[in-house]
Structures are given as C-alpha cells and as structure tokens.
C-alpha cells in the first residue's frame, strides 16, 4: 500500500480520456452554464479522477529501452488486436485488479468503452479498490450499457473509503460486500493490511454464502494461499507467514563452494520493446 504515501488525493481533469464526441458534448454543455472560464476547474459537470491513478495509466518514458509507451497505449493496442482476431466469436473483456490495480482496471475499462469498444461487454472485477473519481466521472461511467464494475469489498477494509467523499470522490460499481471475520480459518487480526489482503478476500469469497448464512467453502481453494504475503491464518494450520519467496532468495551454490546470485530465468529477463 506504498502508493498511499506516494500519491496525493488531488483530482485532475479526465478530459484526456474522453473521445472527441464526448469533449464536444461537454463543451456545448458548458456554454449553457453561467460559470466564468476561471471557474471551469471547479465545474462539477467535468469528469475528474485522482491524479495518481491517471499518472500511472498515461505516463510514458521515451528514454526507456524496454517500454517507451504508456500502459494506456499498450492496453489499447493489445485490446484492438484481440478484438479483431476474435471478432467472429462475440468477445467480451474482463479486467481484474486489486488495490492500486483495481483503480487502473476501472480507469482502463472506462477508457476502452469511451474510445470505441462499444459492442463487446467490458467488466472490471476489482478487489479492495480505492475511490477513483468524482460524481461526474461516475455518471459518465454509468452511461455506457456495456460497461460494468463488480467491487468485492471487505466490510472492515479501510482502503475502499480512500480518498473520501469530503474530497469529492464517489463509490462506484456493484458491490459484493464480504467479511473476513466470518472465516473460522482466519485470526482475529487488528492489522489493517490483513483486512486488505487479496488472498484473504479470495479465501472468503470461496466460502461466502451471504451475510446471514454460515461460512462454508463452496470452491476448492488451498487455505495456505492466505499466508502467501501475510500471517493471517490461524497458527493451527502450520503454514508459515509470507511464504511466497524465491528459494534462497535466488542464491545458488557453485561447484567450487561459492554462493552466488543465480541468473534469472529467460522469461524474467527484460525484453526490448518492438518498434
């Protein structure tokens, strides 16, 4: 959750995500208003999103030898290619993310539909998502019949309430509200990081039968996954905390007895971007 310390909660104009048609509609609508040009930044009809989310999504690095283009540019190119390839199969798009990734899933889903993906259903399935934008952004998002958000939210998780309504942010999407306290496998943790943990949420979803019903696993899923990056499981399960680490942190013993850092697998080596 380091991004909370890195990015402020300020909102920025999201017009860079809007199509030419939408920009014209927004401009024509503003002509009927009584606000002066100096007040345009405070216009409640203007869609805005949190600065940090938009920065991550749209920033590029022309000097990078690996990936010069932004996440937005890469996503749009790949989605366009996939939709063309599977055009005869009634394709749909599902974008999944947790925490910071959840906000990017929402922004990218909106961007795709706003800018041309009008036939294929587009759904963002997000876990523990912070708030993304203002009321105008939310309303514009809900205008598209083929665009949906399902937000899986732990009732005691603090992150979905950030940055907050007082700063002009809105909740969005259909919510599936779960409660990690209902699982008999989890500790009575007071650590907010546990409440926001993705693997814990997935564990609870697998056994969730509603707020008033008993917790009972409906999907076969290893309970050990909960402790992948935390220590939320009860001690009786004998699963070490934060066990998802590389063996010996990548160190290997050579024939001469020296320990050295092993070369990375080929799939982990950065590849130059195709031009």
N, C-alpha and C positions, 0 to 999 in steps of 0.2 A: 504493500500500500504506500510505497515511497512517493507515488505521484501526488499524494495529498500535500506533501511538503514542497513539491517542485512547482506545481501549477496553482495559481490563484483562482479565485472563483468568479473572476470578471467575465461578463458576457461580451461577445463580439458579433457584429453583423454577419449573418449567414447567407447573405445575398450571393456570395461566391459559389454556393451550392445550387442556386436556383437557375432554372432554364431561362432562355430569352423570353419566352412567353410569360412565365411567372414574374419576371422582373418588370415586364411591361404592365401586367395587371397590378402589381404593387405600386408602380409609379403612377398609373392612372388613378388608383385609389387614393393616393396621397394628394393628388391635385384637388380632390374634393374636400380635403381637411383644412382646418383653419390654422394649423401649426406653421410656424415660420421655418425656413431652411435650417436655422440654427438649432431647432428643436428636433430635427429629424432623427438624431441618435437616440432620443428618448421616445420615439414613436412606438406605442405598444403594438401596432399592427405589423411591425417589422420583425421577421423571424430572427432570433438570436440563439447562439449556443455558447457553451462555456469555452473560453479562449483555449485552454489546454487541449481539449478534445479536437478542436478544429486544427490546431497547430500540428499535432501528431499526424492527423489524417492527410493534411495538404502539403506539409513541408517536404522539400526535395533537397538534394545535395549534388549539384553539378560536378563537384570535385571528387566524388566517390568513384573509385574504380569498380565497385561492385554493384551498387544500386543508386543510380542518379535520380530516378523518378520517384515521385511520392507514392505513398500507399494508395492514395486515391487513383492515380494514373494506372498503377499496376492492376488494381482491382477492376477498374472499368475495362481495361484491355482484355484481361482474362475472362471476365464475365461475358463480354461481347463475343469472344471466340467460342466459348462453351455454348452460348445460346444459339449461335449459328450452326455449330456442329450437331446439336441435338434438337434442331428446330422442328423436326417431324415427330418428336416424342412428347409434346406438351410439357416442356421442362418447368420446374419451379426452383426457386432459390431459398435456401435456409442458411442464415448467417448466425453463428453461435459465438458467444463471448461471455467472459466473467470479469467483473470489476471494471478496470480500465478497458479491457477488451469488449465488455458489454456496451460501453458508451460508443466505441468505434463501430460496433455491429449496428447500433441504431443509426448513427450518422451515415454509415455507408449504405444501409438499406434504403434510407430516405433519399440519398444522393442517386442511387441507381434508378429508383422509380421516378424521381423528379426529372431525371435526364434521359428518359427513353425506354426503360423497362416497364412497359405499360400492359403487356399481355400476361406475362408469367407471374404467378403469385410469388411474392417476396415476404419472407418471415424472418424476423430477428428473434431468436430464442436466447434470452440473456439471464444471467445469474448474478445477483447482488449488484445491480447496476446503480451507480450514482445518477443523479438527475442530469439531464443533457441540455435542455433549452428552456426558453420562456413559453408563455401561453401561445403566442403567435406561431412558434415553431411546432408546438404540439397540435394546434389546429390545422396547420398546413399538412402535417404528417397524416392526420386522420382524414384528410380529403381524398386520399387515394384508396379505392376499394380493394386493390390487390396488395396492399401493404399492411402488415400486422406486426405487433410485438407481443411476445409472451415473456413476462418477467417473473422468474422464480425467485422469491424473496423470503429469507429467514426473518421471522417476526421480530427477533431480538437483534438483528444486524443493524448497525448504525450507518453504514455506508450508503444505503439507498435514500437516506434523508439528507445527504450532502449534495450540493451546497445549501439548499434550503429555500423554502417559499419566500422568506423575508428578502432574499436576494433576487427574487423574480423567477425562480425555477419551478417547474411543474413535474408532477409524476406523470408517467405515460405508459400506455400499453395495458393489456390484460394481465392481471396479477394472479400467480399461484403462490399463495402465502403458506409457507411451511413453518415448522417449529422444531429446531434441533433438540429441544428439551424433551421431546416425546420419545426419542430413541433410547431404549434401555442399554444400548451399547456405548453411549457417549457419557463422558464425565459431566458433572455439574460445573462447567467451566465459567470462570469470570474473565476470561481473556477475549476481548473483542475480536482479535484475529481469528479465533476459533469460530466465532459466530459468522464470520465472513468467509470461512474456508470452503472452497469449491467442492472438494471431495466429501466433506461432511454434508453439504447440501445434496449432492448426488446420492449419498447413502440414505438420507431421509426421504428423498423423492422415491427411491426404490421401495420404501416401506410405508409411504404416506397413503392413508385411507380417509383423510379428512380430519378437520379439527376435532370433531367429537367422537371419532372412531379410534379403535386401538391401533397402535403401530404394529404392522406385520409385513414382513418382506414379501413383496409380490414379484420382484425381479431378482434373479440370481446375480449377486454382485459381491465380490470379496470385501468383507468388512475391513480387511487390512489396508485397503486403499485410503481409508480415512486418515491414517497416520503418515501418509506419503510426505507431507510437508508440515506436520504439526504433531501434537501429542494429545489428541482429543479423545482417543479410545480409552476405555477403562483398562486398568493395569492387568486385569484377569485374562485379557486376550493375549498377553505376551508378545505384543507387536511393538518393536522399538519406534520411537518417535523420529519423524523426519528421515525416514529410511531411504528415500529416493535420492541416492548419491552414486556417483561413479565409483567403481571398485578401486580402493586405494587412491582415490582422487586422481586417477589416471597415471599413477606411478607404476613402473614395471621394473623387474629385476633383470639386468643383463647377465650374460654368461660369465662375465668377469666379476660378478657380485655387486656391481654398482647399481644403485636405484636411479632411474631417470624418468622424465615425463614422456609417456608414450606418444607417438604421432597420432593425430586424430584420424578417425575413420574417414574414408573418402567422402561420404555423404555429409560430413560436418565441415568440410573444407569450403571456405567462401569461393564462389564462382563468379567470374567476371560477367557483368550484365551484357546480354546480347544486344547489339546495336542494329 
